[in-house]
Amino acid sequence: MHCGRRNLRRVRSAGHVLRYILWQLAVVAAILLIPAETWVDSARADEPIARVRVVFDVDGIVDTQALGWADRARGRTISADDPVRIASISKLVTALGVMRLVEQGKLDLDADVSKLLGWRLSHPRWPKVPVTLRLLLSHRSSLTDAAGYYQVPLDGELQDILKDPRAWDAAHKPGTFFRYANLNFPLVASVMEKATGERFDKLMKRLVLDPLHIDACFNWDTCSKETAARAVVLYDAQRKPIRDDNQGSKPACPVNPASDGTCDLARWQAGRNGALFSPQGGLRISANGLARIGRLLLGKGEVDGVRLLSPKSIRTLLRPAWVRRPGNGQTFEEDDSGQGRKGFFCRYGLAVQTLATRRPDCRDDPFGDGLERVGHAGSAYGLLAGLWIDPDSGTGAAYFATGMENAAAGSRSAFTAIEETLASGDR
């Protein structure tokens, strides 16, 4: 009799468990019927739509965090393999391509770039001072973004921007002042194209991305349709798509169309318009791809048996060409990019930032631990990103967040609060 009661209790218990499981399945089913954008819109407006953080060392990935939506309208969740427009971290990758051409003897960091461009690039006030790749890469060329830098149409010429007096810092001679300007990098791309006769995006694929086995591209054309279908959509402050809403395919026109609205890439001419494929910010790459770049830097030019650059070239990139002192540069970016807070830049190499500068007016340590790290930040179209390595410990982190156009300021640095969270790994 006691045995029968125990068996009855088991049956009742099993029945309760079964009913609970069925109830849970019903809840899950109901959730799946709710559009993904409803879930995103119900979240706090100051929270990222997506956030990804990858920690790595020289040997590989150590930890991965990925949360949110790559494409909220289609309910596609984010992963560390999804390509995102990584903004100004593109500059660091462009610099890797430059150094490959330097090692091949096709470029000289300290030569006047005018000879390769085929037209005179010089400051109107100091026309005899040469503008070099070293000055362009380190933002000491005396160029500004006041006349624009990316709007040149497919059939236009980058040279036209340089004819505008606003393109030049009237107060400072080239080589004497740091002023962060995106315009430097379309000029770098033009020089690369003239030196090789190759289109910038294809050149970067050959020089950097393919040798490192990274599935990435500048402005989508050299990426596959399958890769473009996994694009991370970027959102404005109203949570509306503003970039890379590819809807499962590649964009019809990956560059600024010609002045007549057409988009025939056969009209490209070497060096005429280095802005076409956005060397300053248009790299589409995953967090895992970024980590591979970081591991290359940790490996002093080598990763997983692939030697891309010599240790000397890596040292050239990382060594600060500019260190903040009173009167020798601006510590912020002038456009509304999220990098406009004073103290953001205090040391800068060839497209590489150095963090944690010990000066009273420097607030360049989003990690908050005082350790020197090198890499680059990125900020555009609601995306905030970073790629940083600590050469002493042999570790690094790559991260990004989307939907952060009005991101709150950080509490311990000139970076935003979400960047401080992602840098330190706080949950």
NORNORHU-V129228 format. One line per field, one symbol per residue. ss: DSSP state (a for helix, b for strand, c for the rest). phi: phi as a letter, one per 20 degrees, with the letter a starting at -180 (. if undefined). A space follows every 50 residues. Layout:
ss=???
phi=???
This chain:
ss=caaaaaaaaaaaaaaaaaaaaaaaaaaaaaaacccaaaaaaacccccccb bbbbbbbccbbbbbbbbbbbbccccbbccccccbbcccaaaaaaaaaaaa aaaccccccccbcaaaaccccccccccccccbaaaaacccccbccccccc ccccccccaaaaccaaabcccccccccbccccaaaaaaaaaaaaaaccca aaaaaaaaacccccccbbccccccaaaacccccbbcccccbbbccccccc ccccccccccccccaaacccccccccccccccbbbcaaaaaaaaaaaacc cbbccbbcccaaaaaaaacccbbcccccbcccccccccccccccccbbcc ccbbcccccccccccccccccccbbbbbbbccbbbbbbbbccccbbbbbb bbccccccbccccccbaaaaaaaaccc
phi=.fffffffffffffffffffffffffffffffeeggfffffffffeeffb bcbcdbcferfdbccbbodfbffdmefebfdefcfelffgfffgfffgff fffemeccfdeffgfffnbedbfgecfeefedfffffdldemecefeobc effgeecfgffffegffdffecfgndbebfbfggegfgfffffffdmdfg ffffffecffgeldebaemmfeeffffffegefdcefemdfcbmeflnbe ffcecffffenebeffegcgnfbfegdlfeaefdbeffffffffffffel ocblneeecfgffffffffgeccgcgndreebeeeedndeegnfdcbbee mcedemfecgedcdcffmdmefccqbebbalnecbbcccdgfemcabcbb cdmdfdffffecbeeefffffffenfe
